Amino acid sequence: MNWQGQTVMITGASSGIGAGFAEALAARGADLVLVARSADVLQHTARRLRAAHGVRIDVVVQDLTAPGAVAAVRSATEQRGLTVDALINNAGFASAGRFHEVPADRVNTEVALDVAALVDLTTAYLPGMVERGRGAIVNIASIAAFQPTPYMAVYGAAKAFVLSFSQALWAENRRAGVRVTAVCPGPVDTGFLGVVGTSEVRVGRPRQVGYVVERALRAVERNRPVVTPGPENAWVPLVSRLLPRRLVAAVTGRSLRGAVDAPSAARVPTAGSLTAGFPATEH
Ligand SMILES: NC(=O)c1ccc[n+]([C@@H]2O[C@H](COP(=O)([O-])OP(=O)(O)OC[C@H]3O[C@@H](n4cnc5c(N)ncnc54)[C@H](OP(=O)(O)O)[C@@H]3O)[C@@H](O)[C@H]2O)c1
């Protein structure tokens, strides 16, 4: 896929993986629409990327969990005469803890951002892509999508939704010229864990944002429905398919309970040494 001159909307572009997509795509000559709540950060990023790459950058400051949020984003792009050629649904966050102890409004916001906003944005921009016979939807799921995640119950379920939704759209659109890819990273070195609620949770050696973004873009270019960046994550989809679901839930629960109850001691083992040499697994 040639990104040069394409207009790509990135949600959650003010930090972490979204900011990494913005860097990588501006460097490839794409025009960008950056969406998040942090106006100053987005404006600063826009100025920097325009100066560095000579591309058009639009900023839409929007809380995607607010009522009417996606309609507002859509009308902002329409008013500016923008055609969104590709959409990267990246904004998301997680809650940790026993489900019944997580505040209800936090749970609702998590579902609103990780699931509802992603679906609504896809509803807003996919029809135009299908009509034009080209485009891309990139949904940032997680390695958590492949199994139930006790103590992060809503997050795993939300990402499982994103994975399943993406795979279905990939199949619906693969002959329509529109690519759909679910990106399922393991731990990535961003501010994400701070937002989870405890910055002490440790879930393996994190990958750098640039690594994840490059693997994701390569998967989109190859029209792969799913990518799990990093060889250390390659076994997760397979193992979680082969083992009984209740065993997977129990083992995952033991790992994550440790992380929540005794943050500094907890580690989820990785299998990087077994699979070193494979840069990413596309499914
Ligand atoms: N980091 C990891 O280990 C990891 C692993 C697997 C998957 N992921 C997924 O990767 C995606 C990006 O996470 P990240 O690690 O880059 O985390 P991050 O650095 O915390 O970035 C989250 C982004 O989402 C935006 N955002 C949060 N709430 C929002 C809202 N209500 N409306 C609009 N934008 C909102 C934030 O911007 P504002 O605060 O400015 O709104 C920020 O730009 C998420 O979907 C996450 O689930 C992360």
Ligand as a Chemical Component Dictionary entry (heavy atoms), coordinates in Angstrom:
data_LIG
# 
_chem_comp.id                   LIG 
_chem_comp.type                 NON-POLYMER 
_chem_comp.pdbx_formal_charge   0 
_chem_comp.three_letter_code    LIG 
# 
loop_
_chem_comp_atom.comp_id 
_chem_comp_atom.atom_id 
_chem_comp_atom.alt_atom_id 
_chem_comp_atom.type_symbol 
_chem_comp_atom.charge 
_chem_comp_atom.model_Cartn_x 
_chem_comp_atom.model_Cartn_y 
_chem_comp_atom.model_Cartn_z 
_chem_comp_atom.pdbx_ordinal 
LIG N1  N1  N 0  0.955   -0.257 25.658 1  
LIG C1  C1  C 0  0.639   -1.524 25.664 2  
LIG O1  O1  O 0  1.268   -2.341 26.370 3  
LIG C2  C2  C 0  -0.459  -2.040 24.756 4  
LIG C3  C3  C 0  -0.487  -3.402 24.457 5  
LIG C4  C4  C 0  -1.496  -3.890 23.624 6  
LIG C5  C5  C 0  -2.446  -3.029 23.102 7  
LIG N2  N2  N 1  -2.404  -1.701 23.430 8  
LIG C6  C6  C 0  -3.438  -0.833 22.853 9  
LIG O2  O2  O 0  -2.802  0.185  22.116 10 
LIG C7  C7  C 0  -3.653  1.337  22.051 11 
LIG C8  C8  C 0  -2.847  2.581  22.382 12 
LIG O3  O3  O 0  -2.356  2.464  23.687 13 
LIG P1  P1  P 0  -0.968  3.091  24.140 14 
LIG O4  O4  O 0  -0.173  2.013  24.751 15 
LIG O5  O5  O -1 -0.370  3.909  23.072 16 
LIG O6  O6  O 0  -1.498  3.979  25.365 17 
LIG P2  P2  P 0  -1.393  5.541  25.691 18 
LIG O7  O7  O 0  -0.005  6.029  25.490 19 
LIG O8  O8  O 0  -2.067  5.680  27.004 20 
LIG O9  O9  O 0  -2.287  6.212  24.548 21 
LIG C9  C9  C 0  -3.687  6.194  24.571 22 
LIG C10 C10 C 0  -4.193  7.225  23.589 23 
LIG O10 O10 O 0  -5.624  7.199  23.608 24 
LIG C11 C11 C 0  -6.106  8.524  23.769 25 
LIG N3  N3  N 0  -7.350  8.530  24.507 26 
LIG C12 C12 C 0  -7.576  8.029  25.757 27 
LIG N4  N4  N 0  -8.833  8.259  26.135 28 
LIG C13 C13 C 0  -9.426  8.924  25.105 29 
LIG C14 C14 C 0  -10.717 9.445  24.878 30 
LIG N5  N5  N 0  -11.668 9.333  25.810 31 
LIG N6  N6  N 0  -10.971 10.072 23.714 32 
LIG C15 C15 C 0  -10.015 10.199 22.779 33 
LIG N7  N7  N 0  -8.771  9.720  22.912 34 
LIG C16 C16 C 0  -8.480  9.095  24.065 35 
LIG C17 C17 C 0  -5.009  9.246  24.559 36 
LIG O11 O11 O 0  -5.024  10.640 24.269 37 
LIG P3  P3  P 0  -5.638  11.780 25.218 38 
LIG O12 O12 O 0  -5.338  11.405 26.637 39 
LIG O13 O13 O 0  -4.947  12.997 24.718 40 
LIG O14 O14 O 0  -7.093  11.770 24.899 41 
LIG C18 C18 C 0  -3.761  8.637  23.938 42 
LIG O15 O15 O 0  -3.399  9.328  22.760 43 
LIG C19 C19 C 0  -4.810  1.052  23.020 44 
LIG O16 O16 O 0  -5.935  0.643  22.278 45 
LIG C20 C20 C 0  -4.294  -0.101 23.856 46 
LIG O17 O17 O 0  -5.328  -0.902 24.348 47 
LIG C21 C21 C 0  -1.427  -1.192 24.232 48 
# 
loop_
_chem_comp_bond.comp_id 
_chem_comp_bond.atom_id_1 
_chem_comp_bond.atom_id_2 
_chem_comp_bond.value_order 
_chem_comp_bond.pdbx_ordinal 
LIG N1  C1  SING 1  
LIG C1  O1  DOUB 2  
LIG C1  C2  SING 3  
LIG C2  C3  SING 4  
LIG C2  C21 DOUB 5  
LIG C3  C4  DOUB 6  
LIG C4  C5  SING 7  
LIG C5  N2  DOUB 8  
LIG N2  C6  SING 9  
LIG N2  C21 SING 10 
LIG C6  O2  SING 11 
LIG C6  C20 SING 12 
LIG O2  C7  SING 13 
LIG C7  C8  SING 14 
LIG C7  C19 SING 15 
LIG C8  O3  SING 16 
LIG O3  P1  SING 17 
LIG P1  O4  DOUB 18 
LIG P1  O5  SING 19 
LIG P1  O6  SING 20 
LIG O6  P2  SING 21 
LIG P2  O7  DOUB 22 
LIG P2  O8  SING 23 
LIG P2  O9  SING 24 
LIG O9  C9  SING 25 
LIG C9  C10 SING 26 
LIG C10 O10 SING 27 
LIG C10 C18 SING 28 
LIG O10 C11 SING 29 
LIG C11 N3  SING 30 
LIG C11 C17 SING 31 
LIG N3  C12 SING 32 
LIG N3  C16 SING 33 
LIG C12 N4  DOUB 34 
LIG N4  C13 SING 35 
LIG C13 C14 SING 36 
LIG C13 C16 DOUB 37 
LIG C14 N5  SING 38 
LIG C14 N6  DOUB 39 
LIG N6  C15 SING 40 
LIG C15 N7  DOUB 41 
LIG N7  C16 SING 42 
LIG C17 O11 SING 43 
LIG C17 C18 SING 44 
LIG O11 P3  SING 45 
LIG P3  O12 DOUB 46 
LIG P3  O13 SING 47 
LIG P3  O14 SING 48 
LIG C18 O15 SING 49 
LIG C19 O16 SING 50 
LIG C19 C20 SING 51 
LIG C20 O17 SING 52 
# 
